[in-house]
Amino acid sequence: MLKLEDISKDAQIKGIEGDEIVRVVTVEPVGDHAITVYYKTGQGRLGEQMLFRSDESRLELAKVGRPWGFDAPGADFKLGLEAYRISQSALFDPMMAVHTSNVEPLPHQISAVYEVMLPKQPLRFVLADDPGSGKTIMAGLLIRELLMRSDAKRILIVSPGSLTEQWQDEMLEKFGTEFEIFSKEKQEQCASGNFFDQTDLLITRLDQLSRNEDYQEKLKNTEWDLIIVDEAHKLSANYFGSKVNKTKRFLLGELLGSITRHFLLMTATPHNGKEEDFQIWLSLLDGDRFYGKFREGAHKVDVTDMMRRMVKEELLKFDGTPLFPERRAYTANYDLSDMEAVLYAEVTDYVRNEMNRADKLNGKRKGTVGFALTQLQRRLASSPEAIYQSLKRRRKRLESRLDEMKLVARGQHVAETFAEYSVKKQLDIPENIDEAVDELSGEEYEAWAEEVVDQATAAETIPELEAEILILKQLENNACRLVQSGNDRKWEELSSLLQDKPEMYTESGSRRKLIIFTEHKDTLNYLLDRIRGLLGCPEAVDVIHGGVNRDLRRKVQEEFRNNKDFIVLIATDAAGEGVNLQNANLMVNYDLPWNPNRLEQRFGRIHRIGQTEVCHLWNLVANETREGDVFQKLFEKLEIEKLALVPCNI
């Protein structure tokens, strides 16, 4: 309460203009019980008001100081200011990241970021556009937009090891955002003891995290605004009966989803042809919605709200013309020669008999032996050279084991010690053989498969092992005769393609660049020699496989892109993901992958943004063989995937 007598010039009073504080300019008395006050508001407006004794109860002197101050909680003030700024930013430039990045995004990329992903708060999403559609560009635009809107500060990118440097380069060159790549050395030198916690923009290798529990423990103690997983189909799990077999990668995916607000999975192949596996995988984004085993026919979920899938045929430029040229796939069937048919039958009988013996084994060894025999038959279909080298290595390894068993039997009268299979080169593999295929990288898988095929056997006694070695010697001799005869119908089919197909040549008559995929290193080396001989130029052909280190692999890819004399690249699936080779438009699957996703990943190496020519793919398939049946099964799985993903085009 303020008395009228206490109101004087320059006094700051609350109550004259509500709660607003005003400064008194002058005061004129009006008798003993009233005054006229002339004042100025905080906005500089002049006013006057007559005050009476009855008004004293609402008047009070303001506290010393300004009518405003910076004494409010800073975090709350910033939060309010940022909220207002973000709400108004779209009025200034709704696509700020597009205009401040070194990219020229296409319509489908802009719609993915600004119409689909940015409005989702929080973002739990699968970006599943076809290979080569520029998903990295979309991720970069999302990252830059979130950073500029202050909606994200800490961002983690998880990718296969071979793609980490590529991610780092693209984020810096195209979006001006500098990410660090996590390494063991950086963690050891980290002053805080947790490099994940002290680094806001970080790229990590998928398998480095999935196999190291110490790193995962450190990750658990961090929080992220956005985590992006590239090639996210690798975070796989599957059902064995009613039990879920979770791979280490899948468990890592669950951890990543629990420590971030925005979670983006990127893959061109989210569906492996099994609906139940697909729904387990989606539980990484929403564990409540995709809980429990999928029951065939009981329900089919609509995932259009959490996944976008656009195929290349739907993607357009701004002028409405197709973004991608046409792609054409052909099946090049051929018949086995008589010698090949005989060897095929003999090796198939050997595999079938050994499989029957393996069925009597238990645990991990049963699966390992079964895997080895299956791989052996696949090499039979690959090339005479591959099956010959595999049989020879296997025979030599088993002979070495036989010598060891005889020595132990002579010295200790017992050979049971050698009933269990062991790999000399120890690799981190799960108990379940299917998990091994999912967990290992391309390089490790190739090395591990070599070891298993060469050594795994169902023989448990000396006589059994001796009998198997005799069979292998006969098969090896037959395979050797086939190799020496030069009788290889599959190579003849490829040679015919290389020489007779008009698609192999430009209008001027020069050869177009070609990529040949094979499953096996022996076949790769075999094709290297034969194609060099066919072309008459050793420099025209080179290879990429799991044994080629990453630096040399990148060098070969760069050479293939820029050297006009480098015509044919022969590769295993080590070059099947994240490689940009759209300067070529021809591809041959010398060996078919048994996973439909790999088939699409391979074709995506050449049929991607920047490709201007019609792309051609030839699949070499032998008639009346197991591989022909596998090819049909691949088509069936691809059809299942197509039906499951069609509704996801949003």
Stockholm file with secondary structure:
# STOCKHOLM 1.0

chainA/1-650         MLKLEDISKDAQIKGIEGDEIVRVVTVEPVGDHAITVYYKTGQGRLGEQMLFRSDESRLELAKVGRPWGFDAPGADFKLGLEAYRISQSALFDPMMAVHTSNVEPLPHQISAVYEVMLPKQPLRFVLADDPGSGKTIMAGLLIRELLMRSDAKRILIVSPGSLTEQWQDEMLEKFGTEFEIFSKEKQEQCASGNFFDQTDLLITRLDQLSRNEDYQEKLKNTEWDLIIVDEAHKLSANYFGSKVNKTKRFLLGELLGSITRHFLLMTATPHNGKEEDFQIWLSLLDGDRFYGKFREGAHKVDVTDMMRRMVKEELLKFDGTPLFPERRAYTANYDLSDMEAVLYAEVTDYVRNEMNRADKLNGKRKGTVGFALTQLQRRLASSPEAIYQSLKRRRKRLESRLDEMKLVARGQHVAETFAEYSVKKQLDIPENIDEAVDELSGEEYEAWAEEVVDQATAAETIPELEAEILILKQLENNACRLVQSGNDRKWEELSSLLQDKPEMYTESGSRRKLIIFTEHKDTLNYLLDRIRGLLGCPEAVDVIHGGVNRDLRRKVQEEFRNNKDFIVLIATDAAGEGVNLQNANLMVNYDLPWNPNRLEQRFGRIHRIGQTEVCHLWNLVANETREGDVFQKLFEKLEIEKLALVPCNI
#=GR chainA/1-650 SS CCCGGGCCTTCEEEETBEEEEEEEEEEEECSSSEEEEEEECTTSCEEEEEEEGGGGGGCEECCSSCSSCSCSCHHHHHHHHHHHHHHHHHHHCTTHHHHTSSCCCCHHHHIIIIIIITTCSSCEEEECCCTTSCHHHHHHHHHHHHHHTTSCSCEEEEECGGGHHHHHHHHHHHHCCCCEECCHHHHHTCSSSCHHHHCSEEEEEHHHHHTCHHHHHHHHTCCEEEEEEETGGGSCEEEETTEEEECHHHHHHHHHHHSEEEEEEECSCCCCSCHHHHHHHHTTTCTTTTCSCCCTTTCCCCCTTTEECCCGGGCBCTTSSBSSCCEEEEEEEECCCHHHHHHHHHHHHHHHHHHHHHTTSCHHHHHHHHHHHHHHHHHHHHCHHHHHHHHHHHHHHHHHHHHHHHHHHHHHSCCGGGGSCCCSSCCCCCSSHHHHHHHSCHHHHHHHHHHHHHHCCCCCSHHHHHHHHHHHHHHHHHHHHHHHHTCCHHHHHHHHHHHHCGGGBCTTSCBCCEEEECSCHHHHHHHHHHHHHHHTCGGGEEEECTTSCHHHHHHHHHHHHHCTTCCEEEECGGGSSSCCCTTCCEEEESSCCSSHHHHHHHHTTTSSTTCCSCEEEEEEEETTSHHHHHHHHHHHHHHHHHHHHGGGCC
#=GC SS_cons         CCCGGGCCTTCEEEETBEEEEEEEEEEEECSSSEEEEEEECTTSCEEEEEEEGGGGGGCEECCSSCSSCSCSCHHHHHHHHHHHHHHHHHHHCTTHHHHTSSCCCCHHHHIIIIIIITTCSSCEEEECCCTTSCHHHHHHHHHHHHHHTTSCSCEEEEECGGGHHHHHHHHHHHHCCCCEECCHHHHHTCSSSCHHHHCSEEEEEHHHHHTCHHHHHHHHTCCEEEEEEETGGGSCEEEETTEEEECHHHHHHHHHHHSEEEEEEECSCCCCSCHHHHHHHHTTTCTTTTCSCCCTTTCCCCCTTTEECCCGGGCBCTTSSBSSCCEEEEEEEECCCHHHHHHHHHHHHHHHHHHHHHTTSCHHHHHHHHHHHHHHHHHHHHCHHHHHHHHHHHHHHHHHHHHHHHHHHHHHSCCGGGGSCCCSSCCCCCSSHHHHHHHSCHHHHHHHHHHHHHHCCCCCSHHHHHHHHHHHHHHHHHHHHHHHHTCCHHHHHHHHHHHHCGGGBCTTSCBCCEEEECSCHHHHHHHHHHHHHHHTCGGGEEEECTTSCHHHHHHHHHHHHHCTTCCEEEECGGGSSSCCCTTCCEEEESSCCSSHHHHHHHHTTTSSTTCCSCEEEEEEEETTSHHHHHHHHHHHHHHHHHHHHGGGCC
//
